[in-house]
Amino acid sequence: MPQHATSGLRRLTRTHKLSVAGVAAAGAAALVFTVVPGADADQGKSQATAVENVQPVAFSAVGTAAKAQQATIAKQAENSAAEGKAEVAAKKAAAVKAEKARAAKAAANRAAVRTAIPAAAPKAVAAKPVAKPVAKPVAKPAKKTYPDNLDGWIRESLDIMAKKGIPGSYEGIHRNIMRESSGNPMAINNWDINAINGVPSKGLLQVIAPTFKAYHVEGTSWNAYDPVANITAACNYAADKYGSMDNVNSAY
């Protein structure tokens, strides 16, 4: 067998395989070649030429399909990335919303607690009122009473004189009363000089009207015949003229 024929057959066999594979992958029209061992060199050449003419179409189809597939993959990747971002954003927004809701609930609970505490405080105070000591009324001392007789009149006069700072004793008053009127509060002298002058002496200690009015003691009666008023006025006069009724032993 000539050398060029063998060479042509070997080339035809490799090219034919590539062409068939390329056409099958791209979906082009099927080209079927029957390789018969021992075919002549011209036939090998013509087949090789046919294969060479078909080869660019097969590779072009494969490149277009690959690009389309790459574009599809890229689009899918892009969509997947966008979906991932959207999902992350949605989760983040949901987390923020949940945190705000939790914070609002916590604030509401704190406000409810603050509102409840002051409302309960007055009840505690009202439940335990502070007991204030009740002031007991001060009992007023009973008014001192005196018997309606000479002893009682002298004692009442001495108490009034003590309050007014008028000196005198029970003995001095009693002694002068017995000399002047014998203890009669209605006694009157109608014969001495005072009577002649129109101002008779009156009462237990025989006091004339001008002297009684001048030395009258506040808080007693203005009636010269009143026993207590007569005694205190006479003692007031005696204290002024003689230092005390105790110093009087005769008409004064």
C-alpha positions as CSV (number, residue, x, y, z in Angstrom):
1,M,0.0,0.0,0.0
2,P,1.4,3.4,-0.9
3,Q,2.6,5.6,2.0
4,H,0.3,8.6,1.2
5,A,-2.8,6.4,1.2
6,T,-2.0,5.1,4.7
7,S,-1.3,8.6,5.9
8,G,-4.6,9.9,4.5
9,L,-6.6,7.1,6.2
10,R,-5.0,7.8,9.6
11,R,-5.9,11.5,9.2
12,L,-9.4,10.8,8.1
13,T,-10.1,8.6,11.0
14,R,-9.1,11.3,13.7
15,T,-10.9,14.1,11.9
16,H,-14.0,12.1,11.3
17,K,-14.3,11.3,15.1
18,L,-14.0,15.0,16.0
19,S,-16.5,16.0,13.4
20,V,-19.1,13.5,14.5
21,A,-18.6,14.3,18.2
22,G,-18.9,18.1,17.5
23,V,-22.0,17.7,15.4
24,A,-23.7,15.4,18.0
25,A,-23.0,17.8,20.8
26,A,-24.3,20.9,19.0
27,G,-27.5,19.2,17.7
28,A,-26.5,19.7,14.0
29,A,-27.4,17.3,11.1
30,A,-25.9,13.9,11.6
31,L,-23.1,13.1,9.3
32,V,-22.3,9.5,8.9
33,F,-19.1,8.4,7.4
34,T,-18.3,4.8,6.6
35,V,-14.6,4.1,6.9
36,V,-13.6,1.2,4.8
37,P,-10.1,0.0,5.3
38,G,-8.2,0.1,2.0
39,A,-10.1,3.0,0.4
40,D,-8.2,4.9,-2.1
41,A,-6.4,8.0,-1.4
42,D,-8.7,10.3,-3.4
43,Q,-11.7,9.1,-1.5
44,G,-9.7,9.8,1.8
45,K,-8.9,13.2,0.6
46,S,-12.4,14.1,-0.4
47,Q,-13.7,12.9,3.0
48,A,-11.1,14.8,4.8
49,T,-12.0,17.9,2.9
50,A,-15.7,17.4,3.8
51,V,-14.8,16.9,7.4
52,E,-12.7,20.1,7.4
53,N,-15.5,22.0,5.9
54,V,-18.0,20.8,8.5
55,Q,-15.6,21.3,11.5
56,P,-16.0,25.1,11.9
57,V,-19.8,24.7,12.0
58,A,-19.6,22.1,14.8
59,F,-17.2,24.1,16.9
60,S,-19.2,27.3,16.4
61,A,-22.4,25.5,17.6
62,V,-20.5,24.2,20.6
63,G,-19.2,27.7,21.5
64,T,-22.7,29.3,21.1
65,A,-24.2,26.6,23.4
66,A,-21.5,27.0,25.9
67,K,-22.0,30.8,26.0
68,A,-25.7,30.4,26.4
69,Q,-25.2,27.9,29.2
70,Q,-22.6,30.2,30.8
71,A,-25.1,33.1,30.5
72,T,-27.8,31.0,32.1
73,I,-25.5,29.9,34.9
74,A,-24.5,33.5,35.5
75,K,-28.1,34.6,35.5
76,Q,-29.0,31.9,37.9
77,A,-26.1,32.9,40.2
78,E,-27.1,36.5,40.0
79,N,-30.7,35.6,40.9
80,S,-29.5,33.3,43.7
81,A,-27.3,36.1,45.1
82,A,-30.2,38.6,44.9
83,E,-32.5,36.1,46.6
84,G,-29.9,35.6,49.3
85,K,-29.6,39.3,49.9
86,A,-33.3,39.7,50.0
87,E,-33.6,36.9,52.5
88,V,-30.8,38.4,54.7
89,A,-32.5,41.8,54.5
90,A,-35.9,40.3,55.4
91,K,-34.4,38.4,58.4
92,K,-32.6,41.6,59.6
93,A,-35.9,43.6,59.3
94,A,-37.8,40.9,61.2
95,A,-35.1,40.9,63.9
96,V,-35.3,44.7,64.2
97,K,-39.1,44.6,64.4
98,A,-39.0,41.9,67.0
99,E,-36.4,43.9,69.1
100,K,-38.6,47.0,68.9
101,A,-41.7,45.1,70.0
102,R,-39.7,43.6,72.9
103,A,-38.5,47.0,74.0
104,A,-42.0,48.5,73.7
105,K,-43.4,45.7,75.9
106,A,-40.6,46.1,78.5
107,A,-41.3,49.9,78.6
108,A,-45.0,49.2,79.0
109,N,-44.4,46.8,81.9
110,R,-42.1,49.4,83.6
111,A,-44.8,52.1,83.2
112,A,-47.4,49.8,84.7
113,V,-45.2,49.1,87.7
114,R,-44.5,52.8,88.3
115,T,-48.2,53.5,88.0
116,A,-49.2,50.7,90.4
117,I,-46.7,51.6,93.2
118,P,-48.0,55.2,94.0
119,A,-51.6,54.0,94.0
120,A,-50.8,51.4,96.7
121,A,-48.9,53.9,99.0
122,P,-51.9,55.9,100.3
123,K,-53.7,52.7,101.3
124,A,-50.8,51.7,103.5
125,V,-50.8,55.1,105.1
126,A,-54.6,55.1,105.6
127,A,-54.4,51.6,107.1
128,K,-52.1,52.7,109.9
129,P,-53.1,56.3,110.9
130,V,-50.9,57.9,113.5
131,A,-52.8,58.1,116.7
132,K,-52.6,61.6,118.2
133,P,-52.7,61.9,121.9
134,V,-56.0,63.3,123.1
135,A,-55.5,66.2,125.3
136,K,-57.4,65.9,128.5
137,P,-59.4,68.9,129.5
138,V,-57.8,70.8,132.3
139,A,-60.1,70.8,135.2
140,K,-60.8,74.2,136.4
141,P,-60.3,74.6,140.1
142,A,-63.6,74.7,142.0
143,K,-64.5,78.2,143.0
144,K,-63.8,78.6,146.7
145,T,-66.8,79.2,148.8
146,Y,-67.1,80.9,152.1
147,P,-69.8,80.6,154.8
148,D,-72.2,83.6,154.9
149,N,-71.1,84.8,158.4
150,L,-68.5,87.0,160.0
151,D,-65.8,84.3,159.7
152,G,-66.5,83.7,156.1
153,W,-66.6,87.4,155.3
154,I,-63.2,88.0,156.9
155,R,-61.6,85.0,155.1
156,E,-63.0,86.1,151.7
157,S,-61.7,89.6,152.3
158,L,-58.2,88.3,153.2
159,D,-58.0,86.3,149.9
160,I,-58.9,89.4,147.9
161,M,-56.5,91.5,149.8
162,A,-53.7,89.0,149.2
163,K,-54.3,89.2,145.5
164,K,-54.2,93.0,145.6
165,G,-51.3,93.3,147.9
166,I,-53.2,94.8,150.8
167,P,-51.7,93.9,154.2
168,G,-53.8,92.7,157.2
169,S,-54.5,89.8,159.4
170,Y,-57.6,87.9,160.6
171,E,-57.0,89.0,164.2
172,G,-56.6,92.7,163.3
173,I,-59.7,92.8,161.1
174,H,-61.8,90.8,163.6
175,R,-60.7,93.0,166.5
176,N,-61.6,96.3,164.8
177,I,-65.0,95.0,163.5
178,M,-66.1,94.0,167.0
179,R,-65.2,97.5,168.3
180,E,-66.9,99.4,165.4
181,S,-70.1,97.4,164.7
182,S,-70.1,94.3,166.9
183,G,-70.2,92.3,163.7
184,N,-73.5,93.9,162.3
185,P,-73.0,94.5,158.6
186,M,-76.0,96.9,158.6
187,A,-74.7,99.1,161.4
188,I,-74.8,102.9,160.9
189,N,-73.7,105.9,163.1
190,N,-76.2,108.7,163.0
191,W,-74.9,110.9,165.9
192,D,-71.2,111.6,165.4
193,I,-69.6,114.5,163.4
194,N,-69.8,112.5,160.2
195,A,-73.5,112.1,160.6
196,I,-73.9,115.8,161.4
197,N,-72.0,116.5,158.1
198,G,-74.4,114.2,156.2
199,V,-72.0,111.3,155.7
200,P,-72.7,108.8,158.4
201,S,-70.4,105.8,159.0
202,K,-71.7,102.5,157.7
203,G,-71.1,98.7,157.8
204,L,-68.8,96.4,159.7
205,L,-65.9,98.8,159.9
206,Q,-68.0,102.0,159.8
207,V,-66.7,103.6,156.6
208,I,-68.1,106.9,155.4
209,A,-69.2,107.1,151.7
210,P,-66.3,109.3,150.4
211,T,-63.7,106.9,152.0
212,F,-65.5,103.9,150.6
213,K,-65.6,105.3,147.1
214,A,-61.9,106.4,147.2
215,Y,-60.6,103.1,148.5
216,H,-63.0,100.7,146.9
217,V,-61.3,97.5,145.8
218,E,-62.1,96.3,142.3
219,G,-64.0,93.0,142.1
220,T,-66.1,93.8,145.1
221,S,-69.6,95.3,145.4
222,W,-70.2,99.1,145.3
223,N,-72.7,98.7,148.2
224,A,-71.1,100.0,151.4
225,Y,-73.2,97.6,153.4
226,D,-71.8,94.6,151.6
227,P,-69.6,92.9,154.3
228,V,-66.7,91.9,152.0
229,A,-66.7,95.2,150.1
230,N,-66.8,97.1,153.4
231,I,-63.9,95.2,155.0
232,T,-61.6,95.4,151.9
233,A,-62.2,99.1,151.4
234,A,-61.5,99.8,155.1
235,C,-58.3,97.7,155.1
236,N,-57.2,99.4,152.0
237,Y,-57.7,102.8,153.7
238,A,-56.0,101.7,156.9
239,A,-53.0,100.4,154.9
240,D,-52.6,103.8,153.3
241,K,-53.0,105.8,156.5
242,Y,-51.5,103.4,159.2
243,G,-49.7,100.7,157.3
244,S,-52.2,98.0,158.1
245,M,-55.5,97.4,159.8
246,D,-53.5,95.6,162.5
247,N,-52.1,99.0,163.6
248,V,-55.6,100.4,164.2
249,N,-56.8,100.2,167.9
250,S,-59.4,103.1,168.0
251,A,-61.5,105.3,165.9
252,Y,-59.7,106.0,162.6
